[in-house]
Amino acid sequence: METKAAGNFLIAVGLCLLLLGLFLRLGLGLKWLGRLPGDILIQREKFTFYVPLATGLLLSLLLSLVLLLIVRLTGKH
């Protein structure tokens, strides 16, 4: 049964990567990513400082939810 769970996990990860690839390929709504309120951008004449705080938090939250869903669906809690 261990290999079946690993297979299910790989299928789920593959589907997520496929959907992400299609999303990126089509360019759907990614113009806002990296420009959220809370991202820090300081530009000077010869200096640029960028810290994507809000983007990092959002991506971390989404990844945590996806991994939680995968774990629940595979029955390993």
C-alpha positions in Angstrom: 0.0 0.0 0.0 3.0 2.3 0.5 3.7 2.5 -3.3 0.0 3.3 -4.0 0.1 6.3 -1.7 3.4 7.5 -3.3 1.8 7.1 -6.7 -1.2 9.1 -5.7 1.0 11.8 -4.3 3.1 12.0 -7.5 -0.1 12.1 -9.6 -1.4 15.0 -7.5 1.9 16.9 -7.7 2.0 16.3 -11.4 -1.5 17.7 -11.9 -0.7 20.7 -9.8 2.4 21.4 -11.9 0.4 20.9 -15.1 -2.2 23.4 -14.0 0.5 25.9 -12.9 2.3 25.5 -16.2 -0.9 26.1 -18.2 -1.7 29.1 -16.0 1.8 30.6 -16.5 1.8 29.7 -20.3 -1.5 31.6 -20.8 -0.4 34.5 -18.6 -3.7 34.6 -16.7 -3.6 37.3 -14.1 0.0 37.2 -13.1 0.6 40.9 -13.6 -0.4 41.5 -10.0 1.9 38.9 -8.5 4.9 40.6 -7.0 3.1 43.9 -6.9 0.8 43.4 -3.9 0.3 45.9 -1.2 2.8 45.0 1.4 5.7 44.3 -1.1 8.5 46.7 -0.4 10.1 48.4 -3.4 12.7 51.2 -3.0 14.2 52.6 -6.2 17.0 55.1 -6.3 19.2 56.3 -9.1 21.6 53.3 -9.1 20.0 51.1 -6.5 16.9 49.0 -6.3 15.7 47.1 -3.2 12.8 44.8 -3.4 11.3 42.5 -0.7 8.1 40.6 -1.8 6.6 40.2 1.7 2.9 40.0 0.8 3.6 37.9 -2.2 5.8 35.5 -0.2 3.1 35.2 2.5 0.4 34.6 -0.1 2.4 31.9 -1.9 3.3 30.2 1.4 -0.4 30.1 2.4 -1.4 28.7 -0.9 1.3 26.0 -0.9 0.4 25.1 2.7 -3.3 24.7 1.7 -2.4 22.6 -1.4 -0.1 20.3 0.7 -2.7 20.0 3.4 -5.3 18.9 0.8 -2.9 16.4 -0.7 -2.1 14.9 2.7 -5.8 14.6 3.5 -6.7 13.1 0.1 -3.9 10.5 0.4 -5.1 9.5 3.9 -1.9 10.2 5.7 -2.8 12.4 8.7 
